[in-house]
Amino acid sequence: MSGQTQYICVDWGTSNLRIWLMQADGSVVAERRAAEGMQTLSREDYEPALRRHLASLCGSEHARAERPKIMICGMAGSRQGWREAPYADLPASLSGLNEKAVSVDNRLGADIRIMPGIARRDSARPDVMRGEETQLLGLATASGDEAFSGTVLMPGTHSKWVEIVNGRVTDFSTAMTGELFALLSQHSILRHSIGGAKPGVDPQSEGFQCGLERAIDRDIGLSRGLFALRADGLLFDIAGDETADALSGFLIGREIMDTLGRQRPDSVTLVADEAVGGLYSAALGKLSIKAELIEASALTRAGLLRAAKMIWPCDKERN
């Protein structure tokens, strides 16, 4: 085992837990994943859960530090999580987020910190993020530019659109695109048209392109466009899988139109996996917006490690 400083980096979300034992150079020594997120844990459950995973992560193969350095992001820091980590307000410096990380008292003999989220504290358009700020820190770290600037799109259950200027988050907004798809496909009248089918990942499919066209080219609005999908099935015998694709394309298209309006950037950095990223890239392309796709999980690790090294500098960085 190398004598490098080790860090334990934890992404603790709503549904899942991902934990990595990492060295200061970014190499992953060991990794564990579990379906143990905020939805299934009470506040008292977090420490025992972490204890179990640390025993597995730092077992006989890997030496465990006397006082482990543990950096956590995500919903463990929410009001319903382990300990609430207050939001940093806009404009928020990515390199300064570690200063707002909160310490967690524990019986594990560990130094545990939880990253803050970021808040848009404006009664006219309030917004919050938690977890994504760590990916943004990872993005700035991976770019090698502390003064990173650009528009960042982070698709998901709650998609985030973020403006960064010189390494500071200056604005962001959230769209409930993924959650709307789940609700509409399973609990609205559209469930009869979709029939339990899952959307595909082909951005050139007929259904996806039809949904995009309604959202972007025709711009018929959210409510009217959704009912048009129901009418498609009744009038033109559209199959359920094609309707699911069309709903996906329509919601992604509406998200883009509603978020950007007339202020459209030339390019965006798209933080997503390849499948979802391909769908969003195709949608952005219809508006002549270039998308640079970057895989999300690697940025979470990079952001957690960067925050950890700022709090606990490794020996080489102290000298």
SESEVO-190322 format. One record per residue (C-alpha): residue in one letter; x, z, y; chain. Coordinates in nm, 4 decimals. Layout:
BEGIN
{'A', {X, Z, Y}, 'A'}
...
! end
This chain:
BEGIN
{'M', {0.0000, 0.0000, 0.0000}, 'A'}
{'S', {0.1308, -0.0947, 0.3430}, 'A'}
{'G', {0.2194, 0.1764, 0.5907}, 'A'}
{'Q', {0.0097, 0.0053, 0.8582}, 'A'}
{'T', {-0.2542, 0.2018, 1.0457}, 'A'}
{'Q', {-0.5877, 0.1703, 0.8633}, 'A'}
{'Y', {-0.9367, 0.1621, 1.0097}, 'A'}
{'I', {-1.2793, 0.1827, 0.8492}, 'A'}
{'C', {-1.5173, -0.0580, 1.0213}, 'A'}
{'V', {-1.8927, -0.0269, 0.9643}, 'A'}
{'D', {-2.1788, -0.2599, 1.0550}, 'A'}
{'W', {-2.4869, -0.0411, 1.0016}, 'A'}
{'G', {-2.8017, -0.2387, 1.0714}, 'A'}
{'T', {-3.1763, -0.2107, 1.0267}, 'A'}
{'S', {-3.1750, -0.3153, 0.6613}, 'A'}
{'N', {-2.8158, -0.3255, 0.5422}, 'A'}
{'L', {-2.4777, -0.1545, 0.5551}, 'A'}
{'R', {-2.1441, -0.3377, 0.5467}, 'A'}
{'I', {-1.8208, -0.1402, 0.5435}, 'A'}
{'W', {-1.4612, -0.2620, 0.5453}, 'A'}
{'L', {-1.1298, -0.0842, 0.4991}, 'A'}
{'M', {-0.8997, -0.2784, 0.7303}, 'A'}
{'Q', {-0.5384, -0.2772, 0.8345}, 'A'}
{'A', {-0.4306, -0.3123, 1.1957}, 'A'}
{'D', {-0.3365, -0.6778, 1.1435}, 'A'}
{'G', {-0.6999, -0.7583, 1.0547}, 'A'}
{'S', {-0.6569, -0.7913, 0.6787}, 'A'}
{'V', {-0.9448, -0.6527, 0.4686}, 'A'}
{'V', {-0.8221, -0.4120, 0.2007}, 'A'}
{'A', {-1.1630, -0.3339, 0.0498}, 'A'}
{'E', {-1.5295, -0.4017, 0.1261}, 'A'}
{'R', {-1.8680, -0.2580, 0.0282}, 'A'}
{'R', {-2.2245, -0.3693, 0.1006}, 'A'}
{'A', {-2.5553, -0.1924, 0.0389}, 'A'}
{'A', {-2.9245, -0.2188, 0.1273}, 'A'}
{'E', {-2.9096, 0.1142, 0.3121}, 'A'}
{'G', {-3.0086, 0.0521, 0.6704}, 'A'}
{'M', {-3.1979, 0.2412, 0.9366}, 'A'}
{'Q', {-3.5331, 0.1525, 0.7761}, 'A'}
{'T', {-3.4521, 0.3539, 0.4631}, 'A'}
{'L', {-3.2438, 0.6396, 0.6065}, 'A'}
{'S', {-3.3386, 0.9567, 0.7904}, 'A'}
{'R', {-3.0890, 1.1016, 1.0375}, 'A'}
{'E', {-2.9759, 1.3497, 0.7713}, 'A'}
{'D', {-2.9113, 1.0684, 0.5198}, 'A'}
{'Y', {-2.6339, 0.8932, 0.7111}, 'A'}
{'E', {-2.3475, 1.1301, 0.6391}, 'A'}
{'P', {-2.4147, 1.1574, 0.2623}, 'A'}
{'A', {-2.4498, 0.7785, 0.2419}, 'A'}
{'L', {-2.1211, 0.7271, 0.4221}, 'A'}
{'R', {-1.9528, 0.9890, 0.2000}, 'A'}
{'R', {-2.0592, 0.7969, -0.1139}, 'A'}
{'H', {-1.9350, 0.4662, 0.0188}, 'A'}
{'L', {-1.6047, 0.6121, 0.1402}, 'A'}
{'A', {-1.5408, 0.7505, -0.2088}, 'A'}
{'S', {-1.5961, 0.4023, -0.3491}, 'A'}
{'L', {-1.4114, 0.2202, -0.0719}, 'A'}
{'C', {-1.1072, 0.4478, -0.0700}, 'A'}
{'G', {-1.0963, 0.5266, -0.4418}, 'A'}
{'S', {-0.7987, 0.5494, -0.6707}, 'A'}
{'E', {-0.6729, 0.2034, -0.5699}, 'A'}
{'H', {-0.6340, 0.2848, -0.2004}, 'A'}
{'A', {-0.4877, 0.5864, -0.0314}, 'A'}
{'R', {-0.7294, 0.7621, 0.2020}, 'A'}
{'A', {-0.6073, 0.8733, 0.5421}, 'A'}
{'E', {-0.6076, 1.2453, 0.6111}, 'A'}
{'R', {-0.8425, 1.1939, 0.9083}, 'A'}
{'P', {-1.0100, 0.8533, 0.8647}, 'A'}
{'K', {-1.0741, 0.6500, 1.1791}, 'A'}
{'I', {-1.4272, 0.5109, 1.1459}, 'A'}
{'M', {-1.5772, 0.2625, 1.3948}, 'A'}
{'I', {-1.9503, 0.1909, 1.3619}, 'A'}
{'C', {-2.1797, -0.0587, 1.5336}, 'A'}
{'G', {-2.5477, -0.1422, 1.4966}, 'A'}
{'M', {-2.8663, 0.0545, 1.4479}, 'A'}
{'A', {-2.6850, 0.3700, 1.3360}, 'A'}
{'G', {-2.6489, 0.4185, 1.7114}, 'A'}
{'S', {-3.0182, 0.3688, 1.7888}, 'A'}
{'R', {-3.2650, 0.6409, 1.8823}, 'A'}
{'Q', {-3.3875, 0.6445, 1.5193}, 'A'}
{'G', {-3.0335, 0.6237, 1.3765}, 'A'}
{'W', {-2.7535, 0.8711, 1.3075}, 'A'}
{'R', {-2.6717, 0.9498, 1.6690}, 'A'}
{'E', {-2.7960, 0.7624, 1.9732}, 'A'}
{'A', {-2.5220, 0.5759, 2.1577}, 'A'}
{'P', {-2.6540, 0.5143, 2.5119}, 'A'}
{'Y', {-2.6597, 0.1579, 2.6409}, 'A'}
{'A', {-2.3998, 0.0204, 2.8763}, 'A'}
{'D', {-2.5710, -0.1409, 3.1764}, 'A'}
{'L', {-2.5166, -0.4939, 3.3070}, 'A'}
{'P', {-2.2705, -0.6166, 3.4074}, 'A'}
{'A', {-2.0838, -0.4789, 3.1055}, 'A'}
{'S', {-1.7132, -0.5302, 3.0430}, 'A'}
{'L', {-1.6549, -0.6192, 2.6779}, 'A'}
{'S', {-1.3080, -0.4633, 2.6798}, 'A'}
{'G', {-1.4539, -0.1414, 2.8209}, 'A'}
{'L', {-1.7282, -0.0907, 2.5614}, 'A'}
{'N', {-1.5079, 0.1377, 2.3518}, 'A'}
{'E', {-1.5038, 0.3850, 2.6428}, 'A'}
{'K', {-1.8799, 0.4355, 2.5951}, 'A'}
{'A', {-1.8621, 0.4822, 2.2173}, 'A'}
{'V', {-1.9983, 0.8234, 2.1126}, 'A'}
{'S', {-1.8326, 1.0683, 1.8721}, 'A'}
{'V', {-2.0269, 1.1947, 1.5719}, 'A'}
{'D', {-1.9788, 1.5482, 1.4420}, 'A'}
{'N', {-1.9356, 1.5385, 1.0657}, 'A'}
{'R', {-1.8140, 1.7256, 0.7597}, 'A'}
{'L', {-1.6108, 1.4344, 0.6271}, 'A'}
{'G', {-1.2927, 1.5232, 0.8131}, 'A'}
{'A', {-1.3224, 1.1879, 0.9924}, 'A'}
{'D', {-1.3052, 1.0733, 1.3525}, 'A'}
{'I', {-1.6285, 0.8734, 1.3789}, 'A'}
{'R', {-1.7348, 0.6673, 1.6808}, 'A'}
{'I', {-2.0483, 0.4569, 1.7331}, 'A'}
{'M', {-2.0475, 0.1609, 1.9697}, 'A'}
{'P', {-2.2989, 0.1487, 2.2580}, 'A'}
{'G', {-2.5477, -0.1307, 2.2982}, 'A'}
{'I', {-2.6026, -0.3164, 2.6270}, 'A'}
{'A', {-2.9150, -0.2912, 2.8450}, 'A'}
{'R', {-3.0721, -0.5118, 3.1100}, 'A'}
{'R', {-3.2336, -0.2264, 3.3024}, 'A'}
{'D', {-3.4766, -0.4334, 3.5096}, 'A'}
{'S', {-3.8477, -0.3523, 3.5027}, 'A'}
{'A', {-3.9332, -0.7180, 3.5704}, 'A'}
{'R', {-3.7429, -0.8373, 3.2607}, 'A'}
{'P', {-3.6038, -0.5455, 3.0591}, 'A'}
{'D', {-3.3914, -0.6213, 2.7557}, 'A'}
{'V', {-3.1566, -0.4509, 2.5101}, 'A'}
{'M', {-2.9043, -0.5444, 2.2433}, 'A'}
{'R', {-2.7369, -0.3311, 1.9798}, 'A'}
{'G', {-2.4772, -0.4701, 1.7413}, 'A'}
{'E', {-2.4446, -0.8071, 1.9125}, 'A'}
{'E', {-2.2151, -0.6551, 2.1761}, 'A'}
{'T', {-1.9564, -0.5955, 1.9020}, 'A'}
{'Q', {-1.9750, -0.9604, 1.7947}, 'A'}
{'L', {-1.9232, -1.0600, 2.1574}, 'A'}
{'L', {-1.6151, -0.8391, 2.1751}, 'A'}
{'G', {-1.4992, -1.0070, 1.8553}, 'A'}
{'L', {-1.5608, -1.3488, 2.0099}, 'A'}
{'A', {-1.3491, -1.2651, 2.3140}, 'A'}
{'T', {-1.0789, -1.1253, 2.0842}, 'A'}
{'A', {-1.0820, -1.4306, 1.8567}, 'A'}
{'S', {-1.0612, -1.6636, 2.1565}, 'A'}
{'G', {-0.7462, -1.4840, 2.2710}, 'A'}
{'D', {-0.8971, -1.4668, 2.6188}, 'A'}
{'E', {-0.9973, -1.1278, 2.7612}, 'A'}
{'A', {-1.1546, -1.3217, 3.0509}, 'A'}
{'F', {-1.3734, -1.5347, 2.8201}, 'A'}
{'S', {-1.6634, -1.7102, 2.9978}, 'A'}
{'G', {-1.9570, -1.9091, 2.8652}, 'A'}
{'T', {-2.3107, -1.9143, 2.7271}, 'A'}
{'V', {-2.3403, -1.7583, 2.3815}, 'A'}
{'L', {-2.6397, -1.8083, 2.1509}, 'A'}
{'M', {-2.6854, -1.5658, 1.8616}, 'A'}
{'P', {-2.9838, -1.6751, 1.6474}, 'A'}
{'G', {-3.1648, -1.4309, 1.4228}, 'A'}
{'T', {-3.4753, -1.2205, 1.3848}, 'A'}
{'H', {-3.4308, -1.1471, 1.7548}, 'A'}
{'S', {-3.2180, -1.4276, 1.9006}, 'A'}
{'K', {-2.9862, -1.3389, 2.1884}, 'A'}
{'W', {-2.8819, -1.5696, 2.4733}, 'A'}
{'V', {-2.5876, -1.4192, 2.6581}, 'A'}
{'E', {-2.4018, -1.5125, 2.9759}, 'A'}
{'I', {-2.0390, -1.3981, 2.9918}, 'A'}
{'V', {-1.8208, -1.4347, 3.3019}, 'A'}
{'N', {-1.4553, -1.3324, 3.2906}, 'A'}
{'G', {-1.5058, -1.1041, 2.9928}, 'A'}
{'R', {-1.8165, -0.9349, 3.1359}, 'A'}
{'V', {-2.1723, -0.9698, 3.0067}, 'A'}
{'T', {-2.3621, -1.0574, 3.3235}, 'A'}
{'D', {-2.7038, -1.1416, 3.1760}, 'A'}
{'F', {-2.8852, -1.1872, 2.8451}, 'A'}
{'S', {-3.2316, -1.2423, 2.7019}, 'A'}
{'T', {-3.3970, -1.1979, 2.3639}, 'A'}
{'A', {-3.6408, -1.4266, 2.1793}, 'A'}
{'M', {-3.8313, -1.2962, 1.8749}, 'A'}
{'T', {-3.8004, -1.6310, 1.6956}, 'A'}
{'G', {-3.7206, -1.5116, 1.3436}, 'A'}
{'E', {-3.9798, -1.2360, 1.3549}, 'A'}
{'L', {-4.2437, -1.4759, 1.4894}, 'A'}
{'F', {-4.1761, -1.7145, 1.2010}, 'A'}
{'A', {-4.2264, -1.4342, 0.9476}, 'A'}
{'L', {-4.5448, -1.3093, 1.1131}, 'A'}
{'L', {-4.7002, -1.6523, 1.1640}, 'A'}
{'S', {-4.6122, -1.7885, 0.8207}, 'A'}
{'Q', {-4.7366, -1.4789, 0.6360}, 'A'}
{'H', {-5.0127, -1.3247, 0.8473}, 'A'}
{'S', {-5.1697, -1.5938, 1.0678}, 'A'}
{'I', {-5.4002, -1.8836, 0.9900}, 'A'}
{'L', {-5.0867, -2.0926, 0.9352}, 'A'}
{'R', {-5.0303, -1.9109, 0.6054}, 'A'}
{'H', {-5.3006, -2.1341, 0.4536}, 'A'}
{'S', {-5.1091, -2.4456, 0.5586}, 'A'}
{'I', {-4.7690, -2.3132, 0.4503}, 'A'}
{'G', {-4.8842, -2.1554, 0.1235}, 'A'}
{'G', {-4.5770, -1.9380, 0.0784}, 'A'}
{'A', {-4.3273, -2.2249, 0.1154}, 'A'}
{'K', {-3.9875, -2.1453, 0.2651}, 'A'}
{'P', {-3.8330, -2.3539, 0.5434}, 'A'}
{'G', {-3.5392, -2.5754, 0.4521}, 'A'}
{'V', {-3.2048, -2.6020, 0.6272}, 'A'}
{'D', {-3.1972, -2.9786, 0.6788}, 'A'}
{'P', {-3.2188, -3.0468, 1.0541}, 'A'}
{'Q', {-3.3041, -3.4105, 0.9806}, 'A'}
{'S', {-3.6101, -3.3307, 0.7659}, 'A'}
{'E', {-3.9328, -3.4902, 0.8834}, 'A'}
{'G', {-4.1055, -3.1543, 0.9321}, 'A'}
{'F', {-3.8256, -2.9973, 1.1361}, 'A'}
{'Q', {-3.7954, -3.3044, 1.3570}, 'A'}
{'C', {-4.1726, -3.3111, 1.4117}, 'A'}
{'G', {-4.1693, -2.9475, 1.5227}, 'A'}
{'L', {-3.8744, -3.0085, 1.7553}, 'A'}
{'E', {-4.0437, -3.3105, 1.9103}, 'A'}
{'R', {-4.3557, -3.1105, 1.9933}, 'A'}
{'A', {-4.1531, -2.8291, 2.1461}, 'A'}
{'I', {-3.8942, -3.0312, 2.3384}, 'A'}
{'D', {-4.0115, -3.3880, 2.3927}, 'A'}
{'R', {-4.3816, -3.3227, 2.4341}, 'A'}
{'D', {-4.3450, -2.9652, 2.5636}, 'A'}
{'I', {-4.7071, -2.8803, 2.4792}, 'A'}
{'G', {-4.6582, -2.5035, 2.5003}, 'A'}
{'L', {-4.6396, -2.2300, 2.2399}, 'A'}
{'S', {-5.0041, -2.1554, 2.1571}, 'A'}
{'R', {-5.1247, -2.5176, 2.1536}, 'A'}
{'G', {-4.8259, -2.6307, 1.9526}, 'A'}
{'L', {-4.8824, -2.3629, 1.6883}, 'A'}
{'F', {-5.2444, -2.4642, 1.6339}, 'A'}
{'A', {-5.1372, -2.8280, 1.6124}, 'A'}
{'L', {-4.9445, -2.7309, 1.2971}, 'A'}
{'R', {-5.2706, -2.6026, 1.1459}, 'A'}
{'A', {-5.4489, -2.9243, 1.2454}, 'A'}
{'D', {-5.1699, -3.1308, 1.0869}, 'A'}
{'G', {-5.2441, -2.9789, 0.7475}, 'A'}
{'L', {-5.6195, -3.0282, 0.7779}, 'A'}
{'L', {-5.6168, -3.3828, 0.9134}, 'A'}
{'F', {-5.3074, -3.5439, 0.7631}, 'A'}
{'D', {-5.2599, -3.3535, 0.4334}, 'A'}
{'I', {-4.9138, -3.2230, 0.5282}, 'A'}
{'A', {-4.7446, -3.0304, 0.2467}, 'A'}
{'G', {-4.6647, -2.6601, 0.2819}, 'A'}
{'D', {-4.2871, -2.7019, 0.2790}, 'A'}
{'E', {-4.3086, -2.9654, 0.5518}, 'A'}
{'T', {-4.5306, -2.7361, 0.7598}, 'A'}
{'A', {-4.2797, -2.4517, 0.7149}, 'A'}
{'D', {-4.0029, -2.6828, 0.8393}, 'A'}
{'A', {-4.2205, -2.7901, 1.1323}, 'A'}
{'L', {-4.2917, -2.4278, 1.2281}, 'A'}
{'S', {-3.9181, -2.3557, 1.2168}, 'A'}
{'G', {-3.8379, -2.6563, 1.4352}, 'A'}
{'F', {-4.1171, -2.5798, 1.6792}, 'A'}
{'L', {-4.0212, -2.2140, 1.7277}, 'A'}
{'I', {-3.6514, -2.2948, 1.7693}, 'A'}
{'G', {-3.7370, -2.5701, 2.0168}, 'A'}
{'R', {-3.9677, -2.3418, 2.2152}, 'A'}
{'E', {-3.7029, -2.0689, 2.2211}, 'A'}
{'I', {-3.4551, -2.3097, 2.3769}, 'A'}
{'M', {-3.7028, -2.4526, 2.6282}, 'A'}
{'D', {-3.8395, -2.1128, 2.7317}, 'A'}
{'T', {-3.4935, -1.9609, 2.7676}, 'A'}
{'L', {-3.3113, -2.2375, 2.9494}, 'A'}
{'G', {-3.5816, -2.4018, 3.1606}, 'A'}
{'R', {-3.4057, -2.6456, 3.3903}, 'A'}
{'Q', {-3.0766, -2.4514, 3.3975}, 'A'}
{'R', {-2.9118, -2.6143, 3.0981}, 'A'}
{'P', {-2.5412, -2.5624, 3.0231}, 'A'}
{'D', {-2.3244, -2.8467, 2.8987}, 'A'}
{'S', {-2.2263, -2.6411, 2.5945}, 'A'}
{'V', {-2.2952, -2.3127, 2.4170}, 'A'}
{'T', {-2.1030, -2.1021, 2.1688}, 'A'}
{'L', {-2.3297, -2.0641, 1.8662}, 'A'}
{'V', {-2.2694, -1.7471, 1.6635}, 'A'}
{'A', {-2.4465, -1.8036, 1.3322}, 'A'}
{'D', {-2.4029, -1.8947, 0.9680}, 'A'}
{'E', {-2.3719, -2.2624, 0.8814}, 'A'}
{'A', {-2.7345, -2.3139, 0.7729}, 'A'}
{'V', {-2.9058, -2.1635, 1.0778}, 'A'}
{'G', {-2.6304, -2.2973, 1.3019}, 'A'}
{'G', {-2.7030, -2.6510, 1.1854}, 'A'}
{'L', {-3.0693, -2.6200, 1.2825}, 'A'}
{'Y', {-2.9889, -2.4856, 1.6285}, 'A'}
{'S', {-2.7131, -2.7431, 1.6819}, 'A'}
{'A', {-2.9630, -3.0224, 1.6120}, 'A'}
{'A', {-3.2165, -2.8707, 1.8507}, 'A'}
{'L', {-2.9577, -2.8292, 2.1275}, 'A'}
{'G', {-2.8390, -3.1852, 2.0673}, 'A'}
{'K', {-3.1823, -3.3190, 2.1634}, 'A'}
{'L', {-3.1102, -3.1776, 2.5089}, 'A'}
{'S', {-2.7527, -3.3146, 2.5087}, 'A'}
{'I', {-2.6080, -2.9634, 2.4850}, 'A'}
{'K', {-2.2942, -2.9330, 2.2723}, 'A'}
{'A', {-2.2706, -2.6391, 2.0334}, 'A'}
{'E', {-1.9499, -2.4828, 1.9002}, 'A'}
{'L', {-2.0396, -2.2986, 1.5787}, 'A'}
{'I', {-1.8577, -1.9725, 1.4956}, 'A'}
{'E', {-1.9347, -1.7660, 1.1836}, 'A'}
{'A', {-2.0971, -1.4344, 1.2764}, 'A'}
{'S', {-1.9686, -1.1867, 1.0155}, 'A'}
{'A', {-1.6028, -1.2448, 1.1005}, 'A'}
{'L', {-1.6762, -1.1656, 1.4653}, 'A'}
{'T', {-1.8355, -0.8330, 1.3738}, 'A'}
{'R', {-1.5200, -0.7298, 1.1904}, 'A'}
{'A', {-1.2985, -0.8541, 1.4751}, 'A'}
{'G', {-1.5019, -0.6654, 1.7353}, 'A'}
{'L', {-1.5052, -0.3409, 1.5387}, 'A'}
{'L', {-1.1321, -0.3623, 1.4775}, 'A'}
{'R', {-1.0597, -0.4390, 1.8431}, 'A'}
{'A', {-1.2675, -0.1397, 1.9570}, 'A'}
{'A', {-1.0994, 0.0833, 1.6983}, 'A'}
{'K', {-0.7503, -0.0192, 1.8070}, 'A'}
{'M', {-0.8372, 0.0504, 2.1717}, 'A'}
{'I', {-0.9525, 0.4026, 2.0781}, 'A'}
{'W', {-0.6800, 0.4713, 1.8224}, 'A'}
{'P', {-0.3775, 0.2514, 1.9056}, 'A'}
{'C', {-0.1627, 0.1795, 1.6014}, 'A'}
{'D', {0.2004, 0.2911, 1.6009}, 'A'}
{'K', {0.3348, -0.0528, 1.6928}, 'A'}
{'E', {0.1022, -0.0769, 1.9950}, 'A'}
{'R', {0.1992, 0.2718, 2.1203}, 'A'}
{'N', {0.5655, 0.1742, 2.1387}, 'A'}
! end
